[in-house]
């Protein structure tokens, strides 16, 4: 499929809050609500019982030109309470006041216990048909197109926490199939901390803030987390993935997704196959570096949310291929010695290649965060004919937990009737009443068997596309609380992951363990964790121990021999650059015609250009002097070419690459009392530009420049001959090389790894 490119004909930069630009003065002429922005879409209009509604999505939103009560009565005023005279007491009979305040007092609902902070989008899933030989699921038939809603999330943090914390990310997809809802509820890491769901409260209690102080928020760098994972060594594999670059993804758009568990697929003849689900991003797998992630958490805690929404608004629609690893469904449920029921284990792709079965494209942002992203309810038990579960003990607990938590969070058992959760298949379930019941059921006999309702609803067997569980034979065994022997190996696969990483990725793992354990108070926990690392690899243990100033212990048992899996590394591949963000730094005296040309070339390449200038302001404001006035005078696609960022508002972490047009002189606000980033540094270049360049350089980002940019690089202490630093006479030629480097995500060779890791 062709890569998506921004569709804004004018090259408009995403982020506009409304569908029309507002006037300066408050509007007074009555008119109806503005339509949603072009990039927004609400839930498709289906009734609570899964039948097409026939109304437009706009009809589900507010209507009419005049303010009303919740009962539809028009109101003349909403600024003043009803009082006995202008200075008198407020009257209890003020129904509008009571309604407005009472509703406000109840606007919040309980946040999710885990995955509270998230972002979501609508999209479409197109099946390749290649899964037809292993499953009868209708949405996986050749050419089938299925609406989807996808929610990404962090695990540990509260709803108000930051995006770029070191954490696992949720990757949950709701398929609105013709046979009912199928929810694929996974993560961006293919393994989990625990093998049995009974330990889920333990790992989450350990990872959450300490219960006495409620700190730290959305972080694992504290005593309770490391106390648990160093004692409960089945968590070692997942912990190592979290300490890798996978724990700080660059974007939701550049994350892999995994179903974690092994599922059982059923074909039309009843034959079964075991599979693991994978989401492979078309943009490649790409992460932040740790300093960058920390800066973003302060500068823009909504970084991942904004990135997803802006990409969709710009028309750079994120895409993933859904793939499956396929295994024989044998009684042992093992593959190459790996227990397929153990959620702390992977099957390397070199042993079982991921076979693509369809393409997911996210093409619309939600029109209302609360109604859609916050109220969407996923459940691993939402299955369709052709897909069944296995006896994975973690999956078994999830089958109970998801349904239970939705009832509490969404106020009762009828959460499936919320518009975002409504199936696109007809519902006749005999479930009645309850809080927030919005269906108006008919008939007299919501029970089976019945004759009063003509026997309806009737049962559907497999021939009628009914969901029939696979009649798996259960072996005779005593009732016990224990794990199978094949679950006991906690270190072979962590060693496999470690040895599969490139040297620079191993450097990042060492830095992550050193940072996290450096935040741990108790010495015993650090020493215990070092013993765990010794069972993975001596270099990993020694390097972390050195960073902590502690002796490195020896492994208690021989290290397993493993074959590295190159598929586990993020480094060394080239990827499309659609949707990447390039900052263009300019100032007084720059050749703005070149800036205009480079900006258009970035847009034509499917990327997002953001111009960074000394000042900002409305395009048609009174002050048109200096660089801003020149930018306003140029036009691009019929609109003024304006600066989207200023030296005061920009920071390097927002961009994947930086271009410098000339030698930007200090702005009028470049002094410490106005902007601390400027400090008291003098010189010919704005110190905030030097800060951006220095940060981008040490974060491994491509940097290019022309027309005097060498002076800025020199003052930023950036060697002009360093890898990924490009200077030229023509902006278009520099851009070409920068885009080529962006295909590799970072310029890792700029900072070679230590010899011990090479």
ABEGO torsion letter per residue (X at the ends): XBBBBBABAAGBBBGBABABBBBABBBABBBBBBBBBAABBBBBBBBAAGBBAGBBAAAABBBEABBBBAAGBBBABAABBBBBEAABBBBAABAAAAAAAAAAAAABBBBBABGABBBBBBBBBBBAGAAAAABABAAABBGBBBBBBBBBBBAABBAABBAABBBBBBBBBBBBBAAEBBBBBBBABABBABABAAAAAAAAAAABBBAAAGOBBGBABBAAAAAAAAABAAAAAAAAAAABAAABBABAAABBBBAGBBBBBBBAAGBBBBBBBBBBBAAEBBBBBAAAAAAAAAABAAAAAAAAAAAAAAGBBBBBBBBBBBBBBBAAGBBGGBBAABAABBBBAAABBBBBAEBBBBABBBABAAAAAAABBBBAABBBBGBBBBABAAAAAAAAAAAAAAAAAAGEAAAAABAAABBABBBBAGBBEEBGBABBBBEABBBOBBAAAGGOBBBBBAAAGBBBBBBBBBBBBBBBBBBBAAAABAAAAAAAAAAABBAAAAAAAAAAAAAAAAABABAAAAAAAAAAAAAABAAAAAAAAAAAGBBBBBBABBBBBBBBBAAABABGBBBBABGBBBBBBBBBGBBAAAAAAAAAAAAAAGBBBBBBBABBEBAABABABEAAAAAAABBBGGBBBBBABBAAABBAAABABBBBBEBBBBBAABBAAABAAAEABBEABBAAAAAAAAAAAAAGBBBBBBGGAAAAAAAAGBBAABBGBBBBABAAAAAAAAAAAAAAGBBAAABBBBAAAX
